[in-house]
Amino acid sequence: MNTFTRFRLFALPFVLLFIPAAAAAQATTIRGRVVTQDKLPAVGANIYLRDTYDGATSDSEGNFSFDTEETGPQTLLVIYLGFDTAVQQVTLKGGVFEFNPVLKEAFNEMKLVVISAGSFEASDEKKVTVLKPLDIVTTASAGGDTYGALKTLPGTQVSSGDQEGLFVRGGTGSEAPTYIDGLLVRNPFFSSTPDYAARGRFNPFLFKGTVFSTGGYSALYGQGMSSALILDTQDLPDRSSGSLAVSSVGVGFGHLKLWKKKGRSAGININYTNLAPYFWLVKQIPDFSPKPEFVGTETFFRQKTKGNGMLKFYGYYNFGRVGFRTDSPETGEQFGFKLHNNNVYTNLSWAGLAGEKWKINAGLSYSYDWNDISTSYNTGFLAPDTFAFRNSLAQVRLVATRYLGRLTTFRFGGEYQYGADIFENPVFGSSRLDDHYSAVFAETDWYLTTRLVARTGLRGEYSALLAEARLSPRVSLAYKLGRSDQVSFAWGHFYQKGDSLLRWNNQYAALPGFQRAEHFILNYQYIYNDRTFRIEGFYKDYDRLVTTRDNRLANDGDGYAQGIELFYRDKKTLPAIDFWISYSWLDTKRRFQWYPASAQPTFAANHVVTLVGKKFFPKIRTGAGFTYSYSTGRPYFNPNRPESEFLADRTPDYHNLSLNVNYLTTIKGAFTVFVLGVQNVLGAEQVFGYRYSADGATRQAITPAARRFFFVGAFASWGVDRRQEIIDNQN
């Protein structure tokens, strides 16, 4: 045995003795306390080193401690239910390492407070919504019309069958603008004849989301004193598809192609509507001639771009004609009205990311609407004659969003609109009004905590036609009371130009300026377990309303609107039944247009109630639904009354029970839905007002063209099966 070997044997016990001591010298004790942003202890939080078994759980005071033999760069994680995972990069060198994380509450949709004052949101992408797009087409009274479905929500008038538009919280139909992908739609409704309302132009399935704001809406939108309907179009489809529709009012065909790489799609829809066969079967009160007839086409294009961007194009063209003859209240002789309309709407938009913290939305739009009208009676504004209304609107809009932190955002941008209104008459000649309208806006959503959010915005608007500029401040607050309920408040100023028809009387150099409404809204909302409850109170102050008295235009009108609204939707209490009920109480008066005194306007009822119910029977693949609407009578003008009793009379109360049934099946590979719908099943008499003779001696009731409306249709689609969507929506 040599000397080196004897040394190894002698030293080995000492080496083995000191190895644990050396290892202990490299160990690290990690300790600290875990708290939330509210400085409360996080009890039961898991603290550990990534990719190791070393860790601990915090105690009742949030304290923890554990030892590890890991050294060098490591990753510490803290996981606690309901809070974001805390991640800390550390370098361990032995000894004691102090780690005192502060956890941030996790932002998730069910826990997050959202702005709800004055806003109803319908979306397929968000779970916490009041209505979804499918609800629009399955609501019995809607007839597949977006605006018809919105009339089942509180704040709207249900008895406005004599004129198109959404009448919201005491406002006229023109005070509720529609936007598609952020761009204003100048003519969202089909052109109508006097005393008979028209439906909306656009298919509800064009849109992936709908925000219906009954007041206090975002500073990103303007030119609406009452409300705003904000529609976002669909992105790329899941697959190519085709559709065919045959109904009692017309036929339709559609095709949508998705490219193989799923980055591009294009499509077209063609629809033809002719009510002549239907009017032959179901007699109408007036003699419609020509019968309502419409031809419409739609084109779509979607293209993915860099930066997760999406380029969208939507184009729409419609031609329509309608006319009628009815008895005159003056002599009993017939008078007539004929209308030919051409409408074009185009929308090009792009949205995408610019870096990690910026998003850009840009859009262009052009629309054109042409109405040729001939009448053989005095409408109160235009004498018997032939005339034409034309309007066009070109606009550009840019919005930039900067993300500050996890949810706090700052949005700013601007828009420009060039609008032209043309009136042509063989006697009076042609007159034209052009306006260059521009606006800038900025808005911030401040998420102070998951329970408290504040939205502050400012909008500046200028009209060259009116030679006037205005600033609109707007503020919204929302505070989450518990897991499922919250309160919200909104306030703001909202400006709007007067209706185009009121501006033709341009006898004076100066046109009236912007009209203004100031909104105050307080809201409580509870959403949990497929149940939604809302109660909202509001007050609106109108100022600078346009008046037409004494053969001149002026901004000397005013008014107010106040009310309380209730909404409850329940998909849980009754097995497989979805229902909602809404109630609105409205107190409003205004002095505007030709009104000689302040009065409740003719389009406003004091009390409105709507009940909607739906049930699907899976075994027989059949769904059924109903809508019952009620409102108290509306004011109407009686020329036999003195001015002190202006608009003191009321129409009869309004009742409407509508039913629909749909049957789902497959025919030669096509997913097919058969639909039967009846509006005003009970045949209740509905009077919207009265038309008086010049001497006031005789009058004529303004009623629907028929007591009931029947609809029968079959809708087939290839590539898209909405049957399961219908089942899921009602369970």
Secondary structure as UniProt FT lines:
FT   HELIX           3..26
FT   STRAND          28..33
FT   STRAND          35..36
FT   TURN            37..38
FT   TURN            43..44
FT   STRAND          46..49
FT   TURN            50..51
FT   STRAND          55..57
FT   TURN            60..61
FT   STRAND          63..68
FT   STRAND          72..79
FT   TURN            81..82
FT   STRAND          86..92
FT   STRAND          95..98
FT   STRAND          102..103
FT   TURN            109..111
FT   TURN            117..118
FT   STRAND          119..123
FT   HELIX           133..138
FT   TURN            140..144
FT   HELIX           146..150
FT   TURN            151..152
FT   TURN            154..155
FT   TURN            161..162
FT   TURN            169..170
FT   HELIX           173..175
FT   STRAND          178..180
FT   TURN            181..182
FT   STRAND          183..185
FT   TURN            194..195
FT   HELIX           204..206
FT   STRAND          207..213
FT   TURN            219..220
FT   STRAND          228..233
FT   STRAND          241..247
FT   TURN            248..249
FT   STRAND          250..258
FT   TURN            260..261
FT   STRAND          264..274
FT   HELIX           276..281
FT   STRAND          287..288
FT   STRAND          293..305
FT   TURN            306..308
FT   STRAND          309..327
FT   TURN            329..331
FT   STRAND          334..353
FT   STRAND          358..375
FT   STRAND          385..404
FT   TURN            405..407
FT   STRAND          408..425
FT   TURN            426..428
FT   STRAND          429..447
FT   STRAND          452..463
FT   TURN            464..467
FT   STRAND          468..480
FT   STRAND          485..496
FT   HELIX           500..503
FT   STRAND          515..528
FT   TURN            529..530
FT   STRAND          531..547
FT   HELIX           549..551
FT   STRAND          554..570
FT   TURN            575..576
FT   STRAND          577..591
FT   TURN            602..603
FT   STRAND          607..617
FT   HELIX           618..620
FT   STRAND          622..631
FT   STRAND          635..636
FT   TURN            639..640
FT   HELIX           643..645
FT   TURN            646..647
FT   STRAND          649..650
FT   STRAND          654..667
FT   TURN            668..669
FT   STRAND          670..679
FT   TURN            681..682
FT   STRAND          689..692
FT   TURN            694..695
FT   STRAND          699..702
FT   STRAND          709..718
FT   HELIX           723..729
//
